[in-house]
Amino acid sequence: MAKLQPLQSFSLQETEDGYRLLVSAIGGDTLYVSITPDQMDDIIDSLELAVGGEGDGEEDEGEAEF
């Protein structure tokens, strides 16, 4: 399992195939990941649930799968 580190910053860029996410942790670790449009929809739904929004109703509240 990856070491949990505090978030320093993140950046999201649209690409031809979806998105590129850059996440930087305090202490210098940086991670780039590619995200498909379907994965981005799932991330958005999970964030909406986490902050009390409704999402699209496919997941039960509190059950966000990544």
PDBQT receptor file of N, H, CA, C and O in Angstrom, charges set to zero:
ATOM      1  N   MET A   1       0.841  -1.180   0.000  1.00  0.00    +0.000 N 
ATOM      2  CA  MET A   1       0.000   0.000   0.000  1.00  0.00    +0.000 C 
ATOM      3  C   MET A   1       0.879   1.234   0.000  1.00  0.00    +0.000 C 
ATOM      4  O   MET A   1       1.908   1.276   0.675  1.00  0.00    +0.000 OA
ATOM      5  N   ALA A   2       0.473   2.232  -0.755  1.00  0.00    +0.000 N 
ATOM      6  H   ALA A   2      -0.363   2.198  -1.303  1.00  0.00    +0.000 HD
ATOM      7  CA  ALA A   2       1.230   3.483  -0.850  1.00  0.00    +0.000 C 
ATOM      8  C   ALA A   2       1.172   4.249   0.469  1.00  0.00    +0.000 C 
ATOM      9  O   ALA A   2       0.180   4.191   1.195  1.00  0.00    +0.000 OA
ATOM     10  N   LYS A   3       2.253   4.966   0.761  1.00  0.00    +0.000 N 
ATOM     11  H   LYS A   3       3.059   5.013   0.171  1.00  0.00    +0.000 HD
ATOM     12  CA  LYS A   3       2.336   5.791   1.957  1.00  0.00    +0.000 C 
ATOM     13  C   LYS A   3       1.396   6.991   1.813  1.00  0.00    +0.000 C 
ATOM     14  O   LYS A   3       1.402   7.658   0.779  1.00  0.00    +0.000 OA
ATOM     15  N   LEU A   4       0.606   7.264   2.819  1.00  0.00    +0.000 N 
ATOM     16  H   LEU A   4       0.601   6.722   3.660  1.00  0.00    +0.000 HD
ATOM     17  CA  LEU A   4      -0.317   8.402   2.821  1.00  0.00    +0.000 C 
ATOM     18  C   LEU A   4       0.471   9.681   3.081  1.00  0.00    +0.000 C 
ATOM     19  O   LEU A   4       1.179   9.793   4.082  1.00  0.00    +0.000 OA
ATOM     20  N   GLN A   5       0.343  10.644   2.171  1.00  0.00    +0.000 N 
ATOM     21  H   GLN A   5      -0.232  10.553   1.358  1.00  0.00    +0.000 HD
ATOM     22  CA  GLN A   5       1.040  11.909   2.290  1.00  0.00    +0.000 C 
ATOM     23  C   GLN A   5       0.051  13.054   2.089  1.00  0.00    +0.000 C 
ATOM     24  O   GLN A   5      -0.910  12.911   1.332  1.00  0.00    +0.000 OA
ATOM     25  N   PRO A   6       0.272  14.189   2.755  1.00  0.00    +0.000 N 
ATOM     26  CA  PRO A   6      -0.628  15.336   2.581  1.00  0.00    +0.000 C 
ATOM     27  C   PRO A   6      -0.517  15.919   1.176  1.00  0.00    +0.000 C 
ATOM     28  O   PRO A   6       0.573  16.005   0.611  1.00  0.00    +0.000 OA
ATOM     29  N   LEU A   7      -1.645  16.312   0.628  1.00  0.00    +0.000 N 
ATOM     30  H   LEU A   7      -2.531  16.243   1.087  1.00  0.00    +0.000 HD
ATOM     31  CA  LEU A   7      -1.711  16.917  -0.697  1.00  0.00    +0.000 C 
ATOM     32  C   LEU A   7      -1.103  18.318  -0.683  1.00  0.00    +0.000 C 
ATOM     33  O   LEU A   7      -1.413  19.133   0.187  1.00  0.00    +0.000 OA
ATOM     34  N   GLN A   8      -0.243  18.585  -1.647  1.00  0.00    +0.000 N 
ATOM     35  H   GLN A   8       0.008  17.923  -2.354  1.00  0.00    +0.000 HD
ATOM     36  CA  GLN A   8       0.288  19.933  -1.827  1.00  0.00    +0.000 C 
ATOM     37  C   GLN A   8      -0.459  20.642  -2.941  1.00  0.00    +0.000 C 
ATOM     38  O   GLN A   8      -0.892  21.783  -2.783  1.00  0.00    +0.000 OA
ATOM     39  N   SER A   9      -0.610  19.946  -4.092  1.00  0.00    +0.000 N 
ATOM     40  H   SER A   9      -0.259  19.019  -4.220  1.00  0.00    +0.000 HD
ATOM     41  CA  SER A   9      -1.312  20.558  -5.212  1.00  0.00    +0.000 C 
ATOM     42  C   SER A   9      -1.751  19.477  -6.191  1.00  0.00    +0.000 C 
ATOM     43  O   SER A   9      -1.290  18.337  -6.136  1.00  0.00    +0.000 OA
ATOM     44  N   PHE A  10      -2.660  19.866  -7.094  1.00  0.00    +0.000 N 
ATOM     45  H   PHE A  10      -3.035  20.792  -7.139  1.00  0.00    +0.000 HD
ATOM     46  CA  PHE A  10      -3.050  18.977  -8.176  1.00  0.00    +0.000 C 
ATOM     47  C   PHE A  10      -3.379  19.812  -9.398  1.00  0.00    +0.000 C 
ATOM     48  O   PHE A  10      -3.715  20.992  -9.297  1.00  0.00    +0.000 OA
ATOM     49  N   SER A  11      -3.276  19.178 -10.552  1.00  0.00    +0.000 N 
ATOM     50  H   SER A  11      -3.003  18.219 -10.634  1.00  0.00    +0.000 HD
ATOM     51  CA  SER A  11      -3.545  19.842 -11.811  1.00  0.00    +0.000 C 
ATOM     52  C   SER A  11      -4.225  18.840 -12.730  1.00  0.00    +0.000 C 
ATOM     53  O   SER A  11      -3.816  17.681 -12.803  1.00  0.00    +0.000 OA
ATOM     54  N   LEU A  12      -5.252  19.279 -13.423  1.00  0.00    +0.000 N 
ATOM     55  H   LEU A  12      -5.585  20.220 -13.364  1.00  0.00    +0.000 HD
ATOM     56  CA  LEU A  12      -5.990  18.416 -14.333  1.00  0.00    +0.000 C 
ATOM     57  C   LEU A  12      -5.958  19.036 -15.718  1.00  0.00    +0.000 C 
ATOM     58  O   LEU A  12      -6.277  20.212 -15.896  1.00  0.00    +0.000 OA
ATOM     59  N   GLN A  13      -5.565  18.219 -16.708  1.00  0.00    +0.000 N 
ATOM     60  H   GLN A  13      -5.306  17.264 -16.564  1.00  0.00    +0.000 HD
ATOM     61  CA  GLN A  13      -5.524  18.696 -18.088  1.00  0.00    +0.000 C 
ATOM     62  C   GLN A  13      -6.296  17.727 -18.965  1.00  0.00    +0.000 C 
ATOM     63  O   GLN A  13      -6.214  16.512 -18.786  1.00  0.00    +0.000 OA
ATOM     64  N   GLU A  14      -7.043  18.269 -19.912  1.00  0.00    +0.000 N 
ATOM     65  H   GLU A  14      -7.109  19.256 -20.058  1.00  0.00    +0.000 HD
ATOM     66  CA  GLU A  14      -7.762  17.441 -20.869  1.00  0.00    +0.000 C 
ATOM     67  C   GLU A  14      -6.788  16.972 -21.948  1.00  0.00    +0.000 C 
ATOM     68  O   GLU A  14      -5.940  17.740 -22.403  1.00  0.00    +0.000 OA
ATOM     69  N   THR A  15      -6.914  15.705 -22.355  1.00  0.00    +0.000 N 
ATOM     70  H   THR A  15      -7.602  15.081 -21.985  1.00  0.00    +0.000 HD
ATOM     71  CA  THR A  15      -6.095  15.133 -23.416  1.00  0.00    +0.000 C 
ATOM     72  C   THR A  15      -7.016  14.568 -24.494  1.00  0.00    +0.000 C 
ATOM     73  O   THR A  15      -8.238  14.595 -24.347  1.00  0.00    +0.000 OA
ATOM     74  N   GLU A  16      -6.430  14.056 -25.579  1.00  0.00    +0.000 N 
ATOM     75  H   GLU A  16      -5.437  14.034 -25.699  1.00  0.00    +0.000 HD
ATOM     76  CA  GLU A  16      -7.236  13.452 -26.645  1.00  0.00    +0.000 C 
ATOM     77  C   GLU A  16      -8.023  12.242 -26.152  1.00  0.00    +0.000 C 
ATOM     78  O   GLU A  16      -9.131  11.984 -26.622  1.00  0.00    +0.000 OA
ATOM     79  N   ASP A  17      -7.445  11.496 -25.199  1.00  0.00    +0.000 N 
ATOM     80  H   ASP A  17      -6.544  11.706 -24.817  1.00  0.00    +0.000 HD
ATOM     81  CA  ASP A  17      -8.064  10.258 -24.716  1.00  0.00    +0.000 C 
ATOM     82  C   ASP A  17      -8.818  10.417 -23.401  1.00  0.00    +0.000 C 
ATOM     83  O   ASP A  17      -9.414   9.456 -22.915  1.00  0.00    +0.000 OA
ATOM     84  N   GLY A  18      -8.802  11.593 -22.827  1.00  0.00    +0.000 N 
ATOM     85  H   GLY A  18      -8.318  12.373 -23.222  1.00  0.00    +0.000 HD
ATOM     86  CA  GLY A  18      -9.462  11.789 -21.535  1.00  0.00    +0.000 C 
ATOM     87  C   GLY A  18      -8.818  12.929 -20.783  1.00  0.00    +0.000 C 
ATOM     88  O   GLY A  18      -8.945  14.093 -21.160  1.00  0.00    +0.000 OA
ATOM     89  N   TYR A  19      -8.116  12.577 -19.698  1.00  0.00    +0.000 N 
ATOM     90  H   TYR A  19      -8.014  11.631 -19.391  1.00  0.00    +0.000 HD
ATOM     91  CA  TYR A  19      -7.533  13.589 -18.822  1.00  0.00    +0.000 C 
ATOM     92  C   TYR A  19      -6.194  13.117 -18.292  1.00  0.00    +0.000 C 
ATOM     93  O   TYR A  19      -5.917  11.918 -18.244  1.00  0.00    +0.000 OA
ATOM     94  N   ARG A  20      -5.356  14.082 -17.889  1.00  0.00    +0.000 N 
ATOM     95  H   ARG A  20      -5.580  15.055 -17.928  1.00  0.00    +0.000 HD
ATOM     96  CA  ARG A  20      -4.101  13.792 -17.209  1.00  0.00    +0.000 C 
ATOM     97  C   ARG A  20      -4.146  14.527 -15.885  1.00  0.00    +0.000 C 
ATOM     98  O   ARG A  20      -4.375  15.736 -15.841  1.00  0.00    +0.000 OA
ATOM     99  N   LEU A  21      -3.926  13.793 -14.813  1.00  0.00    +0.000 N 
ATOM    100  H   LEU A  21      -3.740  12.812 -14.849  1.00  0.00    +0.000 HD
ATOM    101  CA  LEU A  21      -3.963  14.352 -13.466  1.00  0.00    +0.000 C 
ATOM    102  C   LEU A  21      -2.557  14.322 -12.880  1.00  0.00    +0.000 C 
ATOM    103  O   LEU A  21      -1.899  13.282 -12.875  1.00  0.00    +0.000 OA
ATOM    104  N   LEU A  22      -2.110  15.457 -12.393  1.00  0.00    +0.000 N 
ATOM    105  H   LEU A  22      -2.645  16.302 -12.397  1.00  0.00    +0.000 HD
ATOM    106  CA  LEU A  22      -0.845  15.568 -11.680  1.00  0.00    +0.000 C 
ATOM    107  C   LEU A  22      -1.170  15.836 -10.222  1.00  0.00    +0.000 C 
ATOM    108  O   LEU A  22      -1.885  16.786  -9.903  1.00  0.00    +0.000 OA
ATOM    109  N   VAL A  23      -0.646  14.999  -9.337  1.00  0.00    +0.000 N 
ATOM    110  H   VAL A  23      -0.065  14.227  -9.596  1.00  0.00    +0.000 HD
ATOM    111  CA  VAL A  23      -0.848  15.169  -7.901  1.00  0.00    +0.000 C 
ATOM    112  C   VAL A  23       0.522  15.283  -7.253  1.00  0.00    +0.000 C 
ATOM    113  O   VAL A  23       1.387  14.434  -7.467  1.00  0.00    +0.000 OA
ATOM    114  N   SER A  24       0.720  16.328  -6.462  1.00  0.00    +0.000 N 
ATOM    115  H   SER A  24       0.017  17.018  -6.289  1.00  0.00    +0.000 HD
ATOM    116  CA  SER A  24       1.971  16.533  -5.741  1.00  0.00    +0.000 C 
ATOM    117  C   SER A  24       1.696  16.501  -4.250  1.00  0.00    +0.000 C 
ATOM    118  O   SER A  24       0.735  17.097  -3.764  1.00  0.00    +0.000 OA
ATOM    119  N   ALA A  25       2.565  15.791  -3.533  1.00  0.00    +0.000 N 
ATOM    120  H   ALA A  25       3.346  15.308  -3.928  1.00  0.00    +0.000 HD
ATOM    121  CA  ALA A  25       2.435  15.694  -2.086  1.00  0.00    +0.000 C 
ATOM    122  C   ALA A  25       3.457  16.597  -1.417  1.00  0.00    +0.000 C 
ATOM    123  O   ALA A  25       4.514  16.880  -1.981  1.00  0.00    +0.000 OA
ATOM    124  N   ILE A  26       3.136  17.046  -0.216  1.00  0.00    +0.000 N 
ATOM    125  H   ILE A  26       2.277  16.816   0.242  1.00  0.00    +0.000 HD
ATOM    126  CA  ILE A  26       4.107  17.789   0.574  1.00  0.00    +0.000 C 
ATOM    127  C   ILE A  26       5.260  16.825   0.843  1.00  0.00    +0.000 C 
ATOM    128  O   ILE A  26       5.046  15.701   1.298  1.00  0.00    +0.000 OA
ATOM    129  N   GLY A  27       6.456  17.261   0.566  1.00  0.00    +0.000 N 
ATOM    130  H   GLY A  27       6.630  18.174   0.197  1.00  0.00    +0.000 HD
ATOM    131  CA  GLY A  27       7.610  16.392   0.697  1.00  0.00    +0.000 C 
ATOM    132  C   GLY A  27       8.185  15.999  -0.643  1.00  0.00    +0.000 C 
ATOM    133  O   GLY A  27       9.247  15.381  -0.707  1.00  0.00    +0.000 OA
ATOM    134  N   GLY A  28       7.483  16.358  -1.740  1.00  0.00    +0.000 N 
ATOM    135  H   GLY A  28       6.620  16.860  -1.689  1.00  0.00    +0.000 HD
ATOM    136  CA  GLY A  28       8.069  16.228  -3.045  1.00  0.00    +0.000 C 
ATOM    137  C   GLY A  28       7.612  15.112  -3.940  1.00  0.00    +0.000 C 
ATOM    138  O   GLY A  28       7.927  15.153  -5.129  1.00  0.00    +0.000 OA
ATOM    139  N   ASP A  29       6.886  14.103  -3.460  1.00  0.00    +0.000 N 
ATOM    140  H   ASP A  29       6.630  14.069  -2.494  1.00  0.00    +0.000 HD
ATOM    141  CA  ASP A  29       6.438  13.036  -4.347  1.00  0.00    +0.000 C 
ATOM    142  C   ASP A  29       5.392  13.560  -5.323  1.00  0.00    +0.000 C 
ATOM    143  O   ASP A  29       4.471  14.278  -4.936  1.00  0.00    +0.000 OA
ATOM    144  N   THR A  30       5.546  13.188  -6.609  1.00  0.00    +0.000 N 
ATOM    145  H   THR A  30       6.295  12.604  -6.923  1.00  0.00    +0.000 HD
ATOM    146  CA  THR A  30       4.641  13.618  -7.662  1.00  0.00    +0.000 C 
ATOM    147  C   THR A  30       4.177  12.404  -8.437  1.00  0.00    +0.000 C 
ATOM    148  O   THR A  30       4.949  11.473  -8.667  1.00  0.00    +0.000 OA
ATOM    149  N   LEU A  31       2.907  12.412  -8.844  1.00  0.00    +0.000 N 
ATOM    150  H   LEU A  31       2.280  13.168  -8.657  1.00  0.00    +0.000 HD
ATOM    151  CA  LEU A  31       2.333  11.290  -9.568  1.00  0.00    +0.000 C 
ATOM    152  C   LEU A  31       1.485  11.822 -10.712  1.00  0.00    +0.000 C 
ATOM    153  O   LEU A  31       0.630  12.684 -10.511  1.00  0.00    +0.000 OA
ATOM    154  N   TYR A  32       1.724  11.307 -11.915  1.00  0.00    +0.000 N 
ATOM    155  H   TYR A  32       2.419  10.606 -12.079  1.00  0.00    +0.000 HD
ATOM    156  CA  TYR A  32       0.876  11.576 -13.074  1.00  0.00    +0.000 C 
ATOM    157  C   TYR A  32       0.027  10.343 -13.330  1.00  0.00    +0.000 C 
ATOM    158  O   TYR A  32       0.541   9.225 -13.302  1.00  0.00    +0.000 OA
ATOM    159  N   VAL A  33      -1.259  10.525 -13.577  1.00  0.00    +0.000 N 
ATOM    160  H   VAL A  33      -1.677  11.434 -13.599  1.00  0.00    +0.000 HD
ATOM    161  CA  VAL A  33      -2.129   9.416 -13.966  1.00  0.00    +0.000 C 
ATOM    162  C   VAL A  33      -2.991   9.851 -15.139  1.00  0.00    +0.000 C 
ATOM    163  O   VAL A  33      -3.373  11.016 -15.249  1.00  0.00    +0.000 OA
ATOM    164  N   SER A  34      -3.296   8.888 -16.024  1.00  0.00    +0.000 N 
ATOM    165  H   SER A  34      -2.987   7.941 -15.935  1.00  0.00    +0.000 HD
ATOM    166  CA  SER A  34      -4.241   9.160 -17.097  1.00  0.00    +0.000 C 
ATOM    167  C   SER A  34      -5.612   8.675 -16.652  1.00  0.00    +0.000 C 
ATOM    168  O   SER A  34      -5.731   7.652 -15.978  1.00  0.00    +0.000 OA
ATOM    169  N   ILE A  35      -6.638   9.412 -17.033  1.00  0.00    +0.000 N 
ATOM    170  H   ILE A  35      -6.541  10.243 -17.581  1.00  0.00    +0.000 HD
ATOM    171  CA  ILE A  35      -8.001   9.123 -16.598  1.00  0.00    +0.000 C 
ATOM    172  C   ILE A  35      -8.898   9.097 -17.833  1.00  0.00    +0.000 C 
ATOM    173  O   ILE A  35      -8.884  10.028 -18.637  1.00  0.00    +0.000 OA
ATOM    174  N   THR A  36      -9.674   8.031 -17.978  1.00  0.00    +0.000 N 
ATOM    175  H   THR A  36      -9.685   7.274 -17.324  1.00  0.00    +0.000 HD
ATOM    176  CA  THR A  36     -10.624   7.956 -19.080  1.00  0.00    +0.000 C 
ATOM    177  C   THR A  36     -11.841   8.822 -18.757  1.00  0.00    +0.000 C 
ATOM    178  O   THR A  36     -12.063   9.155 -17.593  1.00  0.00    +0.000 OA
ATOM    179  N   PRO A  37     -12.624   9.188 -19.757  1.00  0.00    +0.000 N 
ATOM    180  CA  PRO A  37     -13.847   9.958 -19.484  1.00  0.00    +0.000 C 
ATOM    181  C   PRO A  37     -14.794   9.229 -18.511  1.00  0.00    +0.000 C 
ATOM    182  O   PRO A  37     -15.401   9.874 -17.656  1.00  0.00    +0.000 OA
ATOM    183  N   ASP A  38     -14.926   7.909 -18.627  1.00  0.00    +0.000 N 
ATOM    184  H   ASP A  38     -14.433   7.386 -19.321  1.00  0.00    +0.000 HD
ATOM    185  CA  ASP A  38     -15.785   7.165 -17.700  1.00  0.00    +0.000 C 
ATOM    186  C   ASP A  38     -15.244   7.217 -16.270  1.00  0.00    +0.000 C 
ATOM    187  O   ASP A  38     -16.012   7.346 -15.317  1.00  0.00    +0.000 OA
ATOM    188  N   GLN A  39     -13.926   7.115 -16.124  1.00  0.00    +0.000 N 
ATOM    189  H   GLN A  39     -13.302   7.010 -16.898  1.00  0.00    +0.000 HD
ATOM    190  CA  GLN A  39     -13.329   7.222 -14.797  1.00  0.00    +0.000 C 
ATOM    191  C   GLN A  39     -13.550   8.611 -14.220  1.00  0.00    +0.000 C 
ATOM    192  O   GLN A  39     -13.799   8.750 -13.022  1.00  0.00    +0.000 OA
ATOM    193  N   MET A  40     -13.462   9.645 -15.061  1.00  0.00    +0.000 N 
ATOM    194  H   MET A  40     -13.260   9.532 -16.033  1.00  0.00    +0.000 HD
ATOM    195  CA  MET A  40     -13.690  11.012 -14.590  1.00  0.00    +0.000 C 
ATOM    196  C   MET A  40     -15.127  11.163 -14.097  1.00  0.00    +0.000 C 
ATOM    197  O   MET A  40     -15.363  11.807 -13.076  1.00  0.00    +0.000 OA
ATOM    198  N   ASP A  41     -16.081  10.580 -14.806  1.00  0.00    +0.000 N 
ATOM    199  H   ASP A  41     -15.888  10.056 -15.636  1.00  0.00    +0.000 HD
ATOM    200  CA  ASP A  41     -17.475  10.611 -14.351  1.00  0.00    +0.000 C 
ATOM    201  C   ASP A  41     -17.609   9.949 -12.982  1.00  0.00    +0.000 C 
ATOM    202  O   ASP A  41     -18.321  10.456 -12.115  1.00  0.00    +0.000 OA
ATOM    203  N   ASP A  42     -16.927   8.815 -12.784  1.00  0.00    +0.000 N 
ATOM    204  H   ASP A  42     -16.349   8.403 -13.489  1.00  0.00    +0.000 HD
ATOM    205  CA  ASP A  42     -16.970   8.117 -11.499  1.00  0.00    +0.000 C 
ATOM    206  C   ASP A  42     -16.336   8.959 -10.390  1.00  0.00    +0.000 C 
ATOM    207  O   ASP A  42     -16.846   8.998  -9.270  1.00  0.00    +0.000 OA
ATOM    208  N   ILE A  43     -15.228   9.631 -10.700  1.00  0.00    +0.000 N 
ATOM    209  H   ILE A  43     -14.814   9.599 -11.610  1.00  0.00    +0.000 HD
ATOM    210  CA  ILE A  43     -14.574  10.498  -9.722  1.00  0.00    +0.000 C 
ATOM    211  C   ILE A  43     -15.504  11.640  -9.325  1.00  0.00    +0.000 C 
ATOM    212  O   ILE A  43     -15.639  11.953  -8.142  1.00  0.00    +0.000 OA
ATOM    213  N   ILE A  44     -16.139  12.255 -10.304  1.00  0.00    +0.000 N 
ATOM    214  H   ILE A  44     -16.029  12.001 -11.265  1.00  0.00    +0.000 HD
ATOM    215  CA  ILE A  44     -17.060  13.366 -10.032  1.00  0.00    +0.000 C 
ATOM    216  C   ILE A  44     -18.219  12.890  -9.166  1.00  0.00    +0.000 C 
ATOM    217  O   ILE A  44     -18.588  13.562  -8.203  1.00  0.00    +0.000 OA
ATOM    218  N   ASP A  45     -18.797  11.735  -9.499  1.00  0.00    +0.000 N 
ATOM    219  H   ASP A  45     -18.496  11.189 -10.281  1.00  0.00    +0.000 HD
ATOM    220  CA  ASP A  45     -19.895  11.185  -8.695  1.00  0.00    +0.000 C 
ATOM    221  C   ASP A  45     -19.448  10.918  -7.256  1.00  0.00    +0.000 C 
ATOM    222  O   ASP A  45     -20.179  11.202  -6.308  1.00  0.00    +0.000 OA
ATOM    223  N   SER A  46     -18.240  10.368  -7.104  1.00  0.00    +0.000 N 
ATOM    224  H   SER A  46     -17.645  10.137  -7.874  1.00  0.00    +0.000 HD
ATOM    225  CA  SER A  46     -17.724  10.068  -5.765  1.00  0.00    +0.000 C 
ATOM    226  C   SER A  46     -17.508  11.341  -4.962  1.00  0.00    +0.000 C 
ATOM    227  O   SER A  46     -17.812  11.384  -3.770  1.00  0.00    +0.000 OA
ATOM    228  N   LEU A  47     -16.981  12.383  -5.609  1.00  0.00    +0.000 N 
ATOM    229  H   LEU A  47     -16.734  12.348  -6.577  1.00  0.00    +0.000 HD
ATOM    230  CA  LEU A  47     -16.780  13.651  -4.916  1.00  0.00    +0.000 C 
ATOM    231  C   LEU A  47     -18.103  14.280  -4.515  1.00  0.00    +0.000 C 
ATOM    232  O   LEU A  47     -18.223  14.831  -3.421  1.00  0.00    +0.000 OA
ATOM    233  N   GLU A  48     -19.100  14.202  -5.392  1.00  0.00    +0.000 N 
ATOM    234  H   GLU A  48     -19.003  13.755  -6.281  1.00  0.00    +0.000 HD
ATOM    235  CA  GLU A  48     -20.417  14.741  -5.053  1.00  0.00    +0.000 C 
ATOM    236  C   GLU A  48     -21.001  14.020  -3.840  1.00  0.00    +0.000 C 
ATOM    237  O   GLU A  48     -21.589  14.653  -2.963  1.00  0.00    +0.000 OA
ATOM    238  N   LEU A  49     -20.841  12.709  -3.788  1.00  0.00    +0.000 N 
ATOM    239  H   LEU A  49     -20.363  12.195  -4.500  1.00  0.00    +0.000 HD
ATOM    240  CA  LEU A  49     -21.329  11.957  -2.629  1.00  0.00    +0.000 C 
ATOM    241  C   LEU A  49     -20.570  12.336  -1.364  1.00  0.00    +0.000 C 
ATOM    242  O   LEU A  49     -21.159  12.445  -0.288  1.00  0.00    +0.000 OA
ATOM    243  N   ALA A  50     -19.262  12.537  -1.496  1.00  0.00    +0.000 N 
ATOM    244  H   ALA A  50     -18.784  12.449  -2.370  1.00  0.00    +0.000 HD
ATOM    245  CA  ALA A  50     -18.439  12.863  -0.334  1.00  0.00    +0.000 C 
ATOM    246  C   ALA A  50     -18.808  14.204   0.282  1.00  0.00    +0.000 C 
ATOM    247  O   ALA A  50     -18.673  14.389   1.491  1.00  0.00    +0.000 OA
ATOM    248  N   VAL A  51     -19.276  15.147  -0.544  1.00  0.00    +0.000 N 
ATOM    249  H   VAL A  51     -19.386  14.997  -1.527  1.00  0.00    +0.000 HD
ATOM    250  CA  VAL A  51     -19.627  16.469  -0.020  1.00  0.00    +0.000 C 
ATOM    251  C   VAL A  51     -21.130  16.625   0.177  1.00  0.00    +0.000 C 
ATOM    252  O   VAL A  51     -21.619  17.733   0.402  1.00  0.00    +0.000 OA
ATOM    253  N   GLY A  52     -21.853  15.531   0.094  1.00  0.00    +0.000 N 
ATOM    254  H   GLY A  52     -21.456  14.632  -0.088  1.00  0.00    +0.000 HD
ATOM    255  CA  GLY A  52     -23.276  15.568   0.388  1.00  0.00    +0.000 C 
ATOM    256  C   GLY A  52     -24.171  15.795  -0.799  1.00  0.00    +0.000 C 
ATOM    257  O   GLY A  52     -25.368  16.026  -0.630  1.00  0.00    +0.000 OA
ATOM    258  N   GLY A  53     -23.624  15.735  -2.010  1.00  0.00    +0.000 N 
ATOM    259  H   GLY A  53     -22.651  15.546  -2.148  1.00  0.00    +0.000 HD
ATOM    260  CA  GLY A  53     -24.445  15.903  -3.204  1.00  0.00    +0.000 C 
ATOM    261  C   GLY A  53     -25.172  14.625  -3.542  1.00  0.00    +0.000 C 
ATOM    262  O   GLY A  53     -25.087  13.635  -2.814  1.00  0.00    +0.000 OA
ATOM    263  N   GLU A  54     -25.883  14.652  -4.645  1.00  0.00    +0.000 N 
ATOM    264  H   GLU A  54     -25.952  15.456  -5.236  1.00  0.00    +0.000 HD
ATOM    265  CA  GLU A  54     -26.704  13.524  -5.013  1.00  0.00    +0.000 C 
ATOM    266  C   GLU A  54     -26.028  12.555  -5.962  1.00  0.00    +0.000 C 
ATOM    267  O   GLU A  54     -26.410  11.385  -5.992  1.00  0.00    +0.000 OA
ATOM    268  N   GLY A  55     -25.033  12.987  -6.746  1.00  0.00    +0.000 N 
ATOM    269  H   GLY A  55     -24.723  13.937  -6.721  1.00  0.00    +0.000 HD
ATOM    270  CA  GLY A  55     -24.420  12.099  -7.718  1.00  0.00    +0.000 C 
ATOM    271  C   GLY A  55     -25.445  11.661  -8.734  1.00  0.00    +0.000 C 
ATOM    272  O   GLY A  55     -26.451  12.340  -8.938  1.00  0.00    +0.000 OA
ATOM    273  N   ASP A  56     -25.198  10.510  -9.386  1.00  0.00    +0.000 N 
ATOM    274  H   ASP A  56     -24.381   9.958  -9.221  1.00  0.00    +0.000 HD
ATOM    275  CA  ASP A  56     -26.152  10.035 -10.381  1.00  0.00    +0.000 C 
ATOM    276  C   ASP A  56     -27.043   8.925  -9.850  1.00  0.00    +0.000 C 
ATOM    277  O   ASP A  56     -27.880   8.394 -10.579  1.00  0.00    +0.000 OA
ATOM    278  N   GLY A  57     -26.863   8.568  -8.557  1.00  0.00    +0.000 N 
ATOM    279  H   GLY A  57     -26.183   9.000  -7.965  1.00  0.00    +0.000 HD
ATOM    280  CA  GLY A  57     -27.738   7.588  -7.948  1.00  0.00    +0.000 C 
ATOM    281  C   GLY A  57     -27.355   6.147  -8.189  1.00  0.00    +0.000 C 
ATOM    282  O   GLY A  57     -28.060   5.253  -7.722  1.00  0.00    +0.000 OA
ATOM    283  N   GLU A  58     -26.262   5.876  -8.902  1.00  0.00    +0.000 N 
ATOM    284  H   GLU A  58     -25.689   6.603  -9.281  1.00  0.00    +0.000 HD
ATOM    285  CA  GLU A  58     -25.871   4.502  -9.167  1.00  0.00    +0.000 C 
ATOM    286  C   GLU A  58     -25.224   3.843  -7.962  1.00  0.00    +0.000 C 
ATOM    287  O   GLU A  58     -25.334   2.626  -7.811  1.00  0.00    +0.000 OA
ATOM    288  N   GLU A  59     -24.553   4.594  -7.099  1.00  0.00    +0.000 N 
ATOM    289  H   GLU A  59     -24.464   5.582  -7.222  1.00  0.00    +0.000 HD
ATOM    290  CA  GLU A  59     -23.911   4.064  -5.919  1.00  0.00    +0.000 C 
ATOM    291  C   GLU A  59     -24.763   4.421  -4.700  1.00  0.00    +0.000 C 
ATOM    292  O   GLU A  59     -25.394   5.478  -4.665  1.00  0.00    +0.000 OA
ATOM    293  N   ASP A  60     -24.777   3.536  -3.703  1.00  0.00    +0.000 N 
ATOM    294  H   ASP A  60     -24.265   2.678  -3.731  1.00  0.00    +0.000 HD
ATOM    295  CA  ASP A  60     -25.416   3.869  -2.444  1.00  0.00    +0.000 C 
ATOM    296  C   ASP A  60     -24.565   4.919  -1.752  1.00  0.00    +0.000 C 
ATOM    297  O   ASP A  60     -23.341   4.912  -1.880  1.00  0.00    +0.000 OA
ATOM    298  N   GLU A  61     -25.212   5.829  -1.013  1.00  0.00    +0.000 N 
ATOM    299  H   GLU A  61     -26.206   5.834  -0.909  1.00  0.00    +0.000 HD
ATOM    300  CA  GLU A  61     -24.471   6.891  -0.353  1.00  0.00    +0.000 C 
ATOM    301  C   GLU A  61     -23.416   6.294   0.563  1.00  0.00    +0.000 C 
ATOM    302  O   GLU A  61     -23.693   5.368   1.326  1.00  0.00    +0.000 OA
ATOM    303  N   GLY A  62     -22.196   6.833   0.482  1.00  0.00    +0.000 N 
ATOM    304  H   GLY A  62     -21.971   7.585  -0.138  1.00  0.00    +0.000 HD
ATOM    305  CA  GLY A  62     -21.109   6.347   1.301  1.00  0.00    +0.000 C 
ATOM    306  C   GLY A  62     -20.347   5.187   0.684  1.00  0.00    +0.000 C 
ATOM    307  O   GLY A  62     -19.339   4.758   1.246  1.00  0.00    +0.000 OA
ATOM    308  N   GLU A  63     -20.789   4.669  -0.443  1.00  0.00    +0.000 N 
ATOM    309  H   GLU A  63     -21.608   5.018  -0.899  1.00  0.00    +0.000 HD
ATOM    310  CA  GLU A  63     -20.121   3.546  -1.095  1.00  0.00    +0.000 C 
ATOM    311  C   GLU A  63     -19.527   3.995  -2.415  1.00  0.00    +0.000 C 
ATOM    312  O   GLU A  63     -20.040   3.665  -3.484  1.00  0.00    +0.000 OA
ATOM    313  N   ALA A  64     -18.452   4.742  -2.334  1.00  0.00    +0.000 N 
ATOM    314  H   ALA A  64     -18.035   5.010  -1.466  1.00  0.00    +0.000 HD
ATOM    315  CA  ALA A  64     -17.781   5.201  -3.537  1.00  0.00    +0.000 C 
ATOM    316  C   ALA A  64     -16.651   4.245  -3.862  1.00  0.00    +0.000 C 
ATOM    317  O   ALA A  64     -15.772   4.010  -3.032  1.00  0.00    +0.000 OA
ATOM    318  N   GLU A  65     -16.669   3.689  -5.069  1.00  0.00    +0.000 N 
ATOM    319  H   GLU A  65     -17.383   3.880  -5.744  1.00  0.00    +0.000 HD
ATOM    320  CA  GLU A  65     -15.645   2.751  -5.505  1.00  0.00    +0.000 C 
ATOM    321  C   GLU A  65     -14.720   3.433  -6.481  1.00  0.00    +0.000 C 
ATOM    322  O   GLU A  65     -15.166   4.065  -7.439  1.00  0.00    +0.000 OA
ATOM    323  N   PHE A  66     -13.416   3.303  -6.235  1.00  0.00    +0.000 N 
ATOM    324  H   PHE A  66     -13.054   2.790  -5.457  1.00  0.00    +0.000 HD
ATOM    325  CA  PHE A  66     -12.419   3.943  -7.100  1.00  0.00    +0.000 C 
ATOM    326  C   PHE A  66     -11.707   2.909  -7.914  1.00  0.00    +0.000 C 
ATOM    327  O   PHE A  66     -10.828   3.246  -8.707  1.00  0.00    +0.000 OA
TER     328      PHE A  66
